[in-house]
Amino acid sequence: MPLSKTRSSFYRRLYVAHLVATGTASVPAITAATGMPRRTAQDTLGALDELDIRCEFEATPGERHNIGAFVIRDWGPIDPAWVAAHAERLRDALGYPPRT
């Protein structure tokens, strides 16, 4: 059964938050891990706030041109242990490639 737009959006946000929390924390890294377009990755990172997941960009000291990574500061009402335990199921449901 195909995912509804609401469910796929929710799963995508959870999975992207999981990627950030486990070190896949830049837009290029997220697009490489998922195959999603750059704009979708950027929009998804921006939409984490709608789930009360506080995700912030942290610039690398001494670097220019927005070099750095995203960091999850607060998961809000979401249980990161649940997301980590179900990350593979979320990835499969979204049709993303296996992590290497």
Phi and psi restraints in degrees (range 20) as a CNS / XPLOR table:
assign (resid 1 and name C) (resid 2 and name N)
       (resid 2 and name CA) (resid 2 and name C) 1.0 -68.4 20.0 2
assign (resid 2 and name N) (resid 2 and name CA)
       (resid 2 and name C) (resid 3 and name N) 1.0 150.8 20.0 2
assign (resid 2 and name C) (resid 3 and name N)
       (resid 3 and name CA) (resid 3 and name C) 1.0 -74.5 20.0 2
assign (resid 3 and name N) (resid 3 and name CA)
       (resid 3 and name C) (resid 4 and name N) 1.0 142.9 20.0 2
assign (resid 3 and name C) (resid 4 and name N)
       (resid 4 and name CA) (resid 4 and name C) 1.0 -70.5 20.0 2
assign (resid 4 and name N) (resid 4 and name CA)
       (resid 4 and name C) (resid 5 and name N) 1.0 163.1 20.0 2
assign (resid 4 and name C) (resid 5 and name N)
       (resid 5 and name CA) (resid 5 and name C) 1.0 -61.9 20.0 2
assign (resid 5 and name N) (resid 5 and name CA)
       (resid 5 and name C) (resid 6 and name N) 1.0 -38.2 20.0 2
assign (resid 5 and name C) (resid 6 and name N)
       (resid 6 and name CA) (resid 6 and name C) 1.0 -64.5 20.0 2
assign (resid 6 and name N) (resid 6 and name CA)
       (resid 6 and name C) (resid 7 and name N) 1.0 -47.2 20.0 2
assign (resid 6 and name C) (resid 7 and name N)
       (resid 7 and name CA) (resid 7 and name C) 1.0 -67.7 20.0 2
assign (resid 7 and name N) (resid 7 and name CA)
       (resid 7 and name C) (resid 8 and name N) 1.0 -42.6 20.0 2
assign (resid 7 and name C) (resid 8 and name N)
       (resid 8 and name CA) (resid 8 and name C) 1.0 -65.0 20.0 2
assign (resid 8 and name N) (resid 8 and name CA)
       (resid 8 and name C) (resid 9 and name N) 1.0 -37.3 20.0 2
assign (resid 8 and name C) (resid 9 and name N)
       (resid 9 and name CA) (resid 9 and name C) 1.0 -63.7 20.0 2
assign (resid 9 and name N) (resid 9 and name CA)
       (resid 9 and name C) (resid 10 and name N) 1.0 -44.0 20.0 2
assign (resid 9 and name C) (resid 10 and name N)
       (resid 10 and name CA) (resid 10 and name C) 1.0 -63.4 20.0 2
assign (resid 10 and name N) (resid 10 and name CA)
       (resid 10 and name C) (resid 11 and name N) 1.0 -48.5 20.0 2
assign (resid 10 and name C) (resid 11 and name N)
       (resid 11 and name CA) (resid 11 and name C) 1.0 -60.7 20.0 2
assign (resid 11 and name N) (resid 11 and name CA)
       (resid 11 and name C) (resid 12 and name N) 1.0 -42.9 20.0 2
assign (resid 11 and name C) (resid 12 and name N)
       (resid 12 and name CA) (resid 12 and name C) 1.0 -61.3 20.0 2
assign (resid 12 and name N) (resid 12 and name CA)
       (resid 12 and name C) (resid 13 and name N) 1.0 -42.7 20.0 2
assign (resid 12 and name C) (resid 13 and name N)
       (resid 13 and name CA) (resid 13 and name C) 1.0 -64.4 20.0 2
assign (resid 13 and name N) (resid 13 and name CA)
       (resid 13 and name C) (resid 14 and name N) 1.0 -44.2 20.0 2
assign (resid 13 and name C) (resid 14 and name N)
       (resid 14 and name CA) (resid 14 and name C) 1.0 -62.4 20.0 2
assign (resid 14 and name N) (resid 14 and name CA)
       (resid 14 and name C) (resid 15 and name N) 1.0 -43.7 20.0 2
assign (resid 14 and name C) (resid 15 and name N)
       (resid 15 and name CA) (resid 15 and name C) 1.0 -67.4 20.0 2
assign (resid 15 and name N) (resid 15 and name CA)
       (resid 15 and name C) (resid 16 and name N) 1.0 -40.9 20.0 2
assign (resid 15 and name C) (resid 16 and name N)
       (resid 16 and name CA) (resid 16 and name C) 1.0 -65.0 20.0 2
assign (resid 16 and name N) (resid 16 and name CA)
       (resid 16 and name C) (resid 17 and name N) 1.0 -40.1 20.0 2
assign (resid 16 and name C) (resid 17 and name N)
       (resid 17 and name CA) (resid 17 and name C) 1.0 -61.1 20.0 2
assign (resid 17 and name N) (resid 17 and name CA)
       (resid 17 and name C) (resid 18 and name N) 1.0 -40.8 20.0 2
assign (resid 17 and name C) (resid 18 and name N)
       (resid 18 and name CA) (resid 18 and name C) 1.0 -62.8 20.0 2
assign (resid 18 and name N) (resid 18 and name CA)
       (resid 18 and name C) (resid 19 and name N) 1.0 -43.6 20.0 2
assign (resid 18 and name C) (resid 19 and name N)
       (resid 19 and name CA) (resid 19 and name C) 1.0 -59.3 20.0 2
assign (resid 19 and name N) (resid 19 and name CA)
       (resid 19 and name C) (resid 20 and name N) 1.0 -46.3 20.0 2
assign (resid 19 and name C) (resid 20 and name N)
       (resid 20 and name CA) (resid 20 and name C) 1.0 -60.1 20.0 2
assign (resid 20 and name N) (resid 20 and name CA)
       (resid 20 and name C) (resid 21 and name N) 1.0 -45.3 20.0 2
assign (resid 20 and name C) (resid 21 and name N)
       (resid 21 and name CA) (resid 21 and name C) 1.0 -65.5 20.0 2
assign (resid 21 and name N) (resid 21 and name CA)
       (resid 21 and name C) (resid 22 and name N) 1.0 -24.4 20.0 2
assign (resid 21 and name C) (resid 22 and name N)
       (resid 22 and name CA) (resid 22 and name C) 1.0 -104.2 20.0 2
assign (resid 22 and name N) (resid 22 and name CA)
       (resid 22 and name C) (resid 23 and name N) 1.0 14.4 20.0 2
assign (resid 22 and name C) (resid 23 and name N)
       (resid 23 and name CA) (resid 23 and name C) 1.0 102.7 20.0 2
assign (resid 23 and name N) (resid 23 and name CA)
       (resid 23 and name C) (resid 24 and name N) 1.0 -7.0 20.0 2
assign (resid 23 and name C) (resid 24 and name N)
       (resid 24 and name CA) (resid 24 and name C) 1.0 -91.0 20.0 2
assign (resid 24 and name N) (resid 24 and name CA)
       (resid 24 and name C) (resid 25 and name N) 1.0 82.3 20.0 2
assign (resid 24 and name C) (resid 25 and name N)
       (resid 25 and name CA) (resid 25 and name C) 1.0 -122.9 20.0 2
assign (resid 25 and name N) (resid 25 and name CA)
       (resid 25 and name C) (resid 26 and name N) 1.0 24.6 20.0 2
assign (resid 25 and name C) (resid 26 and name N)
       (resid 26 and name CA) (resid 26 and name C) 1.0 -129.8 20.0 2
assign (resid 26 and name N) (resid 26 and name CA)
       (resid 26 and name C) (resid 27 and name N) 1.0 160.0 20.0 2
assign (resid 26 and name C) (resid 27 and name N)
       (resid 27 and name CA) (resid 27 and name C) 1.0 -59.4 20.0 2
assign (resid 27 and name N) (resid 27 and name CA)
       (resid 27 and name C) (resid 28 and name N) 1.0 -47.1 20.0 2
assign (resid 27 and name C) (resid 28 and name N)
       (resid 28 and name CA) (resid 28 and name C) 1.0 -60.1 20.0 2
assign (resid 28 and name N) (resid 28 and name CA)
       (resid 28 and name C) (resid 29 and name N) 1.0 -38.4 20.0 2
assign (resid 28 and name C) (resid 29 and name N)
       (resid 29 and name CA) (resid 29 and name C) 1.0 -67.2 20.0 2
assign (resid 29 and name N) (resid 29 and name CA)
       (resid 29 and name C) (resid 30 and name N) 1.0 -39.3 20.0 2
assign (resid 29 and name C) (resid 30 and name N)
       (resid 30 and name CA) (resid 30 and name C) 1.0 -67.4 20.0 2
assign (resid 30 and name N) (resid 30 and name CA)
       (resid 30 and name C) (resid 31 and name N) 1.0 -42.4 20.0 2
assign (resid 30 and name C) (resid 31 and name N)
       (resid 31 and name CA) (resid 31 and name C) 1.0 -65.4 20.0 2
assign (resid 31 and name N) (resid 31 and name CA)
       (resid 31 and name C) (resid 32 and name N) 1.0 -36.9 20.0 2
assign (resid 31 and name C) (resid 32 and name N)
       (resid 32 and name CA) (resid 32 and name C) 1.0 -66.8 20.0 2
assign (resid 32 and name N) (resid 32 and name CA)
       (resid 32 and name C) (resid 33 and name N) 1.0 -38.2 20.0 2
assign (resid 32 and name C) (resid 33 and name N)
       (resid 33 and name CA) (resid 33 and name C) 1.0 -75.0 20.0 2
assign (resid 33 and name N) (resid 33 and name CA)
       (resid 33 and name C) (resid 34 and name N) 1.0 -27.0 20.0 2
assign (resid 33 and name C) (resid 34 and name N)
       (resid 34 and name CA) (resid 34 and name C) 1.0 -113.7 20.0 2
assign (resid 34 and name N) (resid 34 and name CA)
       (resid 34 and name C) (resid 35 and name N) 1.0 -26.5 20.0 2
assign (resid 34 and name C) (resid 35 and name N)
       (resid 35 and name CA) (resid 35 and name C) 1.0 83.1 20.0 2
assign (resid 35 and name N) (resid 35 and name CA)
       (resid 35 and name C) (resid 36 and name N) 1.0 2.9 20.0 2
assign (resid 35 and name C) (resid 36 and name N)
       (resid 36 and name CA) (resid 36 and name C) 1.0 -74.6 20.0 2
assign (resid 36 and name N) (resid 36 and name CA)
       (resid 36 and name C) (resid 37 and name N) 1.0 152.0 20.0 2
assign (resid 36 and name C) (resid 37 and name N)
       (resid 37 and name CA) (resid 37 and name C) 1.0 -62.6 20.0 2
assign (resid 37 and name N) (resid 37 and name CA)
       (resid 37 and name C) (resid 38 and name N) 1.0 154.2 20.0 2
assign (resid 37 and name C) (resid 38 and name N)
       (resid 38 and name CA) (resid 38 and name C) 1.0 -54.4 20.0 2
assign (resid 38 and name N) (resid 38 and name CA)
       (resid 38 and name C) (resid 39 and name N) 1.0 -46.2 20.0 2
assign (resid 38 and name C) (resid 39 and name N)
       (resid 39 and name CA) (resid 39 and name C) 1.0 -62.9 20.0 2
assign (resid 39 and name N) (resid 39 and name CA)
       (resid 39 and name C) (resid 40 and name N) 1.0 -38.8 20.0 2
assign (resid 39 and name C) (resid 40 and name N)
       (resid 40 and name CA) (resid 40 and name C) 1.0 -64.1 20.0 2
assign (resid 40 and name N) (resid 40 and name CA)
       (resid 40 and name C) (resid 41 and name N) 1.0 -41.9 20.0 2
assign (resid 40 and name C) (resid 41 and name N)
       (resid 41 and name CA) (resid 41 and name C) 1.0 -61.8 20.0 2
assign (resid 41 and name N) (resid 41 and name CA)
       (resid 41 and name C) (resid 42 and name N) 1.0 -45.2 20.0 2
assign (resid 41 and name C) (resid 42 and name N)
       (resid 42 and name CA) (resid 42 and name C) 1.0 -63.0 20.0 2
assign (resid 42 and name N) (resid 42 and name CA)
       (resid 42 and name C) (resid 43 and name N) 1.0 -44.8 20.0 2
assign (resid 42 and name C) (resid 43 and name N)
       (resid 43 and name CA) (resid 43 and name C) 1.0 -63.7 20.0 2
assign (resid 43 and name N) (resid 43 and name CA)
       (resid 43 and name C) (resid 44 and name N) 1.0 -39.6 20.0 2
assign (resid 43 and name C) (resid 44 and name N)
       (resid 44 and name CA) (resid 44 and name C) 1.0 -65.5 20.0 2
assign (resid 44 and name N) (resid 44 and name CA)
       (resid 44 and name C) (resid 45 and name N) 1.0 -43.4 20.0 2
assign (resid 44 and name C) (resid 45 and name N)
       (resid 45 and name CA) (resid 45 and name C) 1.0 -59.5 20.0 2
assign (resid 45 and name N) (resid 45 and name CA)
       (resid 45 and name C) (resid 46 and name N) 1.0 -42.2 20.0 2
assign (resid 45 and name C) (resid 46 and name N)
       (resid 46 and name CA) (resid 46 and name C) 1.0 -67.2 20.0 2
assign (resid 46 and name N) (resid 46 and name CA)
       (resid 46 and name C) (resid 47 and name N) 1.0 -29.5 20.0 2
assign (resid 46 and name C) (resid 47 and name N)
       (resid 47 and name CA) (resid 47 and name C) 1.0 -83.7 20.0 2
assign (resid 47 and name N) (resid 47 and name CA)
       (resid 47 and name C) (resid 48 and name N) 1.0 -7.2 20.0 2
assign (resid 47 and name C) (resid 48 and name N)
       (resid 48 and name CA) (resid 48 and name C) 1.0 -59.8 20.0 2
assign (resid 48 and name N) (resid 48 and name CA)
       (resid 48 and name C) (resid 49 and name N) 1.0 -30.7 20.0 2
assign (resid 48 and name C) (resid 49 and name N)
       (resid 49 and name CA) (resid 49 and name C) 1.0 -59.9 20.0 2
assign (resid 49 and name N) (resid 49 and name CA)
       (resid 49 and name C) (resid 50 and name N) 1.0 -29.1 20.0 2
assign (resid 49 and name C) (resid 50 and name N)
       (resid 50 and name CA) (resid 50 and name C) 1.0 -65.7 20.0 2
assign (resid 50 and name N) (resid 50 and name CA)
       (resid 50 and name C) (resid 51 and name N) 1.0 -21.1 20.0 2
assign (resid 50 and name C) (resid 51 and name N)
       (resid 51 and name CA) (resid 51 and name C) 1.0 -98.3 20.0 2
assign (resid 51 and name N) (resid 51 and name CA)
       (resid 51 and name C) (resid 52 and name N) 1.0 8.5 20.0 2
assign (resid 51 and name C) (resid 52 and name N)
       (resid 52 and name CA) (resid 52 and name C) 1.0 64.5 20.0 2
assign (resid 52 and name N) (resid 52 and name CA)
       (resid 52 and name C) (resid 53 and name N) 1.0 24.2 20.0 2
assign (resid 52 and name C) (resid 53 and name N)
       (resid 53 and name CA) (resid 53 and name C) 1.0 -91.3 20.0 2
assign (resid 53 and name N) (resid 53 and name CA)
       (resid 53 and name C) (resid 54 and name N) 1.0 117.4 20.0 2
assign (resid 53 and name C) (resid 54 and name N)
       (resid 54 and name CA) (resid 54 and name C) 1.0 -90.5 20.0 2
assign (resid 54 and name N) (resid 54 and name CA)
       (resid 54 and name C) (resid 55 and name N) 1.0 109.1 20.0 2
assign (resid 54 and name C) (resid 55 and name N)
       (resid 55 and name CA) (resid 55 and name C) 1.0 -119.2 20.0 2
assign (resid 55 and name N) (resid 55 and name CA)
       (resid 55 and name C) (resid 56 and name N) 1.0 126.7 20.0 2
assign (resid 55 and name C) (resid 56 and name N)
       (resid 56 and name CA) (resid 56 and name C) 1.0 -127.6 20.0 2
assign (resid 56 and name N) (resid 56 and name CA)
       (resid 56 and name C) (resid 57 and name N) 1.0 149.6 20.0 2
assign (resid 56 and name C) (resid 57 and name N)
       (resid 57 and name CA) (resid 57 and name C) 1.0 -86.2 20.0 2
assign (resid 57 and name N) (resid 57 and name CA)
       (resid 57 and name C) (resid 58 and name N) 1.0 133.1 20.0 2
assign (resid 57 and name C) (resid 58 and name N)
       (resid 58 and name CA) (resid 58 and name C) 1.0 -118.5 20.0 2
assign (resid 58 and name N) (resid 58 and name CA)
       (resid 58 and name C) (resid 59 and name N) 1.0 110.3 20.0 2
assign (resid 58 and name C) (resid 59 and name N)
       (resid 59 and name CA) (resid 59 and name C) 1.0 -70.4 20.0 2
assign (resid 59 and name N) (resid 59 and name CA)
       (resid 59 and name C) (resid 60 and name N) 1.0 144.4 20.0 2
assign (resid 59 and name C) (resid 60 and name N)
       (resid 60 and name CA) (resid 60 and name C) 1.0 -76.8 20.0 2
assign (resid 60 and name N) (resid 60 and name CA)
       (resid 60 and name C) (resid 61 and name N) 1.0 123.6 20.0 2
assign (resid 60 and name C) (resid 61 and name N)
       (resid 61 and name CA) (resid 61 and name C) 1.0 -56.5 20.0 2
assign (resid 61 and name N) (resid 61 and name CA)
       (resid 61 and name C) (resid 62 and name N) 1.0 136.0 20.0 2
assign (resid 61 and name C) (resid 62 and name N)
       (resid 62 and name CA) (resid 62 and name C) 1.0 85.8 20.0 2
assign (resid 62 and name N) (resid 62 and name CA)
       (resid 62 and name C) (resid 63 and name N) 1.0 -9.3 20.0 2
assign (resid 62 and name C) (resid 63 and name N)
       (resid 63 and name CA) (resid 63 and name C) 1.0 -95.1 20.0 2
assign (resid 63 and name N) (resid 63 and name CA)
       (resid 63 and name C) (resid 64 and name N) 1.0 155.1 20.0 2
assign (resid 63 and name C) (resid 64 and name N)
       (resid 64 and name CA) (resid 64 and name C) 1.0 -110.8 20.0 2
assign (resid 64 and name N) (resid 64 and name CA)
       (resid 64 and name C) (resid 65 and name N) 1.0 172.8 20.0 2
assign (resid 64 and name C) (resid 65 and name N)
       (resid 65 and name CA) (resid 65 and name C) 1.0 61.6 20.0 2
assign (resid 65 and name N) (resid 65 and name CA)
       (resid 65 and name C) (resid 66 and name N) 1.0 43.1 20.0 2
assign (resid 65 and name C) (resid 66 and name N)
       (resid 66 and name CA) (resid 66 and name C) 1.0 55.6 20.0 2
assign (resid 66 and name N) (resid 66 and name CA)
       (resid 66 and name C) (resid 67 and name N) 1.0 43.8 20.0 2
assign (resid 66 and name C) (resid 67 and name N)
       (resid 67 and name CA) (resid 67 and name C) 1.0 -83.4 20.0 2
assign (resid 67 and name N) (resid 67 and name CA)
       (resid 67 and name C) (resid 68 and name N) 1.0 129.2 20.0 2
assign (resid 67 and name C) (resid 68 and name N)
       (resid 68 and name CA) (resid 68 and name C) 1.0 165.5 20.0 2
assign (resid 68 and name N) (resid 68 and name CA)
       (resid 68 and name C) (resid 69 and name N) 1.0 -155.9 20.0 2
assign (resid 68 and name C) (resid 69 and name N)
       (resid 69 and name CA) (resid 69 and name C) 1.0 -149.4 20.0 2
assign (resid 69 and name N) (resid 69 and name CA)
       (resid 69 and name C) (resid 70 and name N) 1.0 159.4 20.0 2
assign (resid 69 and name C) (resid 70 and name N)
       (resid 70 and name CA) (resid 70 and name C) 1.0 -85.1 20.0 2
assign (resid 70 and name N) (resid 70 and name CA)
       (resid 70 and name C) (resid 71 and name N) 1.0 151.4 20.0 2
assign (resid 70 and name C) (resid 71 and name N)
       (resid 71 and name CA) (resid 71 and name C) 1.0 -136.3 20.0 2
assign (resid 71 and name N) (resid 71 and name CA)
       (resid 71 and name C) (resid 72 and name N) 1.0 134.8 20.0 2
assign (resid 71 and name C) (resid 72 and name N)
       (resid 72 and name CA) (resid 72 and name C) 1.0 -84.1 20.0 2
assign (resid 72 and name N) (resid 72 and name CA)
       (resid 72 and name C) (resid 73 and name N) 1.0 116.9 20.0 2
assign (resid 72 and name C) (resid 73 and name N)
       (resid 73 and name CA) (resid 73 and name C) 1.0 -90.2 20.0 2
assign (resid 73 and name N) (resid 73 and name CA)
       (resid 73 and name C) (resid 74 and name N) 1.0 -31.8 20.0 2
assign (resid 73 and name C) (resid 74 and name N)
       (resid 74 and name CA) (resid 74 and name C) 1.0 -156.8 20.0 2
assign (resid 74 and name N) (resid 74 and name CA)
       (resid 74 and name C) (resid 75 and name N) 1.0 130.5 20.0 2
assign (resid 74 and name C) (resid 75 and name N)
       (resid 75 and name CA) (resid 75 and name C) 1.0 -85.5 20.0 2
assign (resid 75 and name N) (resid 75 and name CA)
       (resid 75 and name C) (resid 76 and name N) 1.0 -2.2 20.0 2
assign (resid 75 and name C) (resid 76 and name N)
       (resid 76 and name CA) (resid 76 and name C) 1.0 57.1 20.0 2
assign (resid 76 and name N) (resid 76 and name CA)
       (resid 76 and name C) (resid 77 and name N) 1.0 -133.1 20.0 2
assign (resid 76 and name C) (resid 77 and name N)
       (resid 77 and name CA) (resid 77 and name C) 1.0 -81.1 20.0 2
assign (resid 77 and name N) (resid 77 and name CA)
       (resid 77 and name C) (resid 78 and name N) 1.0 -2.0 20.0 2
assign (resid 77 and name C) (resid 78 and name N)
       (resid 78 and name CA) (resid 78 and name C) 1.0 -86.8 20.0 2
assign (resid 78 and name N) (resid 78 and name CA)
       (resid 78 and name C) (resid 79 and name N) 1.0 136.1 20.0 2
assign (resid 78 and name C) (resid 79 and name N)
       (resid 79 and name CA) (resid 79 and name C) 1.0 -88.4 20.0 2
assign (resid 79 and name N) (resid 79 and name CA)
       (resid 79 and name C) (resid 80 and name N) 1.0 107.2 20.0 2
assign (resid 79 and name C) (resid 80 and name N)
       (resid 80 and name CA) (resid 80 and name C) 1.0 -63.5 20.0 2
assign (resid 80 and name N) (resid 80 and name CA)
       (resid 80 and name C) (resid 81 and name N) 1.0 -27.2 20.0 2
assign (resid 80 and name C) (resid 81 and name N)
       (resid 81 and name CA) (resid 81 and name C) 1.0 -66.7 20.0 2
assign (resid 81 and name N) (resid 81 and name CA)
       (resid 81 and name C) (resid 82 and name N) 1.0 -39.6 20.0 2
assign (resid 81 and name C) (resid 82 and name N)
       (resid 82 and name CA) (resid 82 and name C) 1.0 -64.3 20.0 2
assign (resid 82 and name N) (resid 82 and name CA)
       (resid 82 and name C) (resid 83 and name N) 1.0 -44.8 20.0 2
assign (resid 82 and name C) (resid 83 and name N)
       (resid 83 and name CA) (resid 83 and name C) 1.0 -61.2 20.0 2
assign (resid 83 and name N) (resid 83 and name CA)
       (resid 83 and name C) (resid 84 and name N) 1.0 -45.2 20.0 2
assign (resid 83 and name C) (resid 84 and name N)
       (resid 84 and name CA) (resid 84 and name C) 1.0 -62.3 20.0 2
assign (resid 84 and name N) (resid 84 and name CA)
       (resid 84 and name C) (resid 85 and name N) 1.0 -40.9 20.0 2
assign (resid 84 and name C) (resid 85 and name N)
       (resid 85 and name CA) (resid 85 and name C) 1.0 -68.2 20.0 2
assign (resid 85 and name N) (resid 85 and name CA)
       (resid 85 and name C) (resid 86 and name N) 1.0 -26.1 20.0 2
assign (resid 85 and name C) (resid 86 and name N)
       (resid 86 and name CA) (resid 86 and name C) 1.0 -111.4 20.0 2
assign (resid 86 and name N) (resid 86 and name CA)
       (resid 86 and name C) (resid 87 and name N) 1.0 11.0 20.0 2
assign (resid 86 and name C) (resid 87 and name N)
       (resid 87 and name CA) (resid 87 and name C) 1.0 -58.3 20.0 2
assign (resid 87 and name N) (resid 87 and name CA)
       (resid 87 and name C) (resid 88 and name N) 1.0 -40.7 20.0 2
assign (resid 87 and name C) (resid 88 and name N)
       (resid 88 and name CA) (resid 88 and name C) 1.0 -64.8 20.0 2
assign (resid 88 and name N) (resid 88 and name CA)
       (resid 88 and name C) (resid 89 and name N) 1.0 -40.1 20.0 2
assign (resid 88 and name C) (resid 89 and name N)
       (resid 89 and name CA) (resid 89 and name C) 1.0 -64.4 20.0 2
assign (resid 89 and name N) (resid 89 and name CA)
       (resid 89 and name C) (resid 90 and name N) 1.0 -41.4 20.0 2
assign (resid 89 and name C) (resid 90 and name N)
       (resid 90 and name CA) (resid 90 and name C) 1.0 -63.0 20.0 2
assign (resid 90 and name N) (resid 90 and name CA)
       (resid 90 and name C) (resid 91 and name N) 1.0 -45.6 20.0 2
assign (resid 90 and name C) (resid 91 and name N)
       (resid 91 and name CA) (resid 91 and name C) 1.0 -59.6 20.0 2
assign (resid 91 and name N) (resid 91 and name CA)
       (resid 91 and name C) (resid 92 and name N) 1.0 -46.4 20.0 2
assign (resid 91 and name C) (resid 92 and name N)
       (resid 92 and name CA) (resid 92 and name C) 1.0 -62.1 20.0 2
assign (resid 92 and name N) (resid 92 and name CA)
       (resid 92 and name C) (resid 93 and name N) 1.0 -43.3 20.0 2
assign (resid 92 and name C) (resid 93 and name N)
       (resid 93 and name CA) (resid 93 and name C) 1.0 -62.6 20.0 2
assign (resid 93 and name N) (resid 93 and name CA)
       (resid 93 and name C) (resid 94 and name N) 1.0 -33.3 20.0 2
assign (resid 93 and name C) (resid 94 and name N)
       (resid 94 and name CA) (resid 94 and name C) 1.0 -84.9 20.0 2
assign (resid 94 and name N) (resid 94 and name CA)
       (resid 94 and name C) (resid 95 and name N) 1.0 -10.5 20.0 2
assign (resid 94 and name C) (resid 95 and name N)
       (resid 95 and name CA) (resid 95 and name C) 1.0 77.5 20.0 2
assign (resid 95 and name N) (resid 95 and name CA)
       (resid 95 and name C) (resid 96 and name N) 1.0 23.0 20.0 2
assign (resid 95 and name C) (resid 96 and name N)
       (resid 96 and name CA) (resid 96 and name C) 1.0 -81.8 20.0 2
assign (resid 96 and name N) (resid 96 and name CA)
       (resid 96 and name C) (resid 97 and name N) 1.0 152.4 20.0 2
assign (resid 96 and name C) (resid 97 and name N)
       (resid 97 and name CA) (resid 97 and name C) 1.0 -69.6 20.0 2
assign (resid 97 and name N) (resid 97 and name CA)
       (resid 97 and name C) (resid 98 and name N) 1.0 156.1 20.0 2
assign (resid 97 and name C) (resid 98 and name N)
       (resid 98 and name CA) (resid 98 and name C) 1.0 -60.7 20.0 2
assign (resid 98 and name N) (resid 98 and name CA)
       (resid 98 and name C) (resid 99 and name N) 1.0 147.3 20.0 2
assign (resid 98 and name C) (resid 99 and name N)
       (resid 99 and name CA) (resid 99 and name C) 1.0 -76.1 20.0 2
assign (resid 99 and name N) (resid 99 and name CA)
       (resid 99 and name C) (resid 100 and name N) 1.0 142.1 20.0 2
